[in-house]
Amino acid sequence: MPAEVVRSVVQEWANTFIARNYRAMTSLAVASANYWISGMTEKVPFAGDLPYADRVQRIQTVFSGMDTLDVDVLGITVEGDVGILESAPNGSGPGDRVYKNNVLIKMVVQDGKIQDVREYVDAFALLNYLGIYV
């Protein structure tokens, strides 16, 4: 897979997330894609493996409720069929809730579609935003 194609898919994923276009985000992956998020599954309710489409639905549940969402794309690195997105999402609302994080997302892209995702995120920052830990 040419690096330009992998980079393009990763950038499009970032663009769809920033735009909160979850339908488009879902269409970027094959139906059998997996989406894993780092964390202890017994402590972090969103950690572990899920089918990609199910994970996107959960992402939508959290991020569509924010009043604002800005994402700084800090970099995209490509090697072979793997693209790594480094980003800094910042959101606010509803009310006085604030979300600030740094995230690395590794995507395997083949034939122009995401096959697998591994996301490394500060779980505490997200749990704090959700009001689970303060």
N, C-alpha and C positions, 0 to 999 in steps of 0.2 A: 504494500500500500504506500503510495507516495506521501511524503511528509506533509505536503501542501493539503492533501485531502484530510489527513488526520487533524492537522491544525484547524482547518476549516470547520470540521465537525465539532471540535472542542470549543472553538469560538462561537459557533452557532448555539451550542448548549448554553454557554455563558449568556449569550444575548437573549435566549428564550427565558432563562431564569430571571435575568434583570427585568425583562418585560412582563414577567409573571404569566407567560403564555404556556401553560402546562400541557395543553393539547399538543402544541408544537414540540415541546420537550419530550413528550411520550413518543412522538413519531420519529425521533432521532435514533431510536434503538430498535433492535430486533425483538420480536415477541418473547423470546426465551432469555433475554438479558437479565443479569443479576445485578443488584445494587447493594453493596455492603457498606455499613458505617461503623467506624471504630468505636470501641467502648465495651465495657463489661455488660453483657446482655442481662445479667441478673440485677444490675443497678441502673442501667440507662435504657429507658423504654424504647428508644428508637435505634439502638445499636444492633448490629448483626446483619444477616442476609434477608433480603426480600426480593421478590420479582421486581424488576425495574419499574413497571407500570404502577405497581402497588406503592413503591417508594415515592414516585412522583406525586401520587395522590396524597400521601402523608406530608410531603414538602408543601403542596398546595394548601393543606389545612393550616399549617403554621404560618407560611409567608403571605398568603392572600389576606390574612387578617391584619397585617401591618398597615399603618397609615402611610408610611414612607419606606422605601427600600432602595438603597444605593449599594452598588457592588463595584469595588475597584478591582479590575483584573490586573494583578501584579505581574503575571507572566504565564506563558504557555511554552512548555518544553515538549519536544516530540523526538522520539527515537523508535524507529520501526513502526509498528502498529499501535504504539502506546503514546498517549498524550496526557500531560500533567498540567492541570490548571491550578494556579495559585491565585486565590482571591481573598478579598477582605469585605465581607458583607456587613452592612450597617443598616439597621432598621429601627423604626420607632412606632409606638402605638400598638394597640389602642391605649389611650390614657397616657400615663407617664412611663410605660414600659419601653426599654431600650435594649437593642440587640447589637453587639459588636463582636466580631469573630475574625479568625483567620483560618482558611480552609485550603487543604490540598486535595484535589480530586484526580485520581488516576483513571483514565478511560482506555479500554482496548477497543480499537476501531478497525473493523474489517468490512470490505465492500461498501464503504461509506456509511456504515451503521455502527452504533455503539453495541458492543457485545457484553461488556462487563464494566462495572464501576466500583471503585474502592475510594471511599471518602474518609479523610482524616480531619476531624473537626474537634474543637474544644467543646466537649459535651457540657462542661459546667456552664459555659456562656449561654448555650441554648437552654439548658434546664433552668438557669436563672431567669432568662427572658420569659419562659413558660410559667414561672412562679413555683416551680417544683423545689428548687433550692435557692436560698437567698444568701 
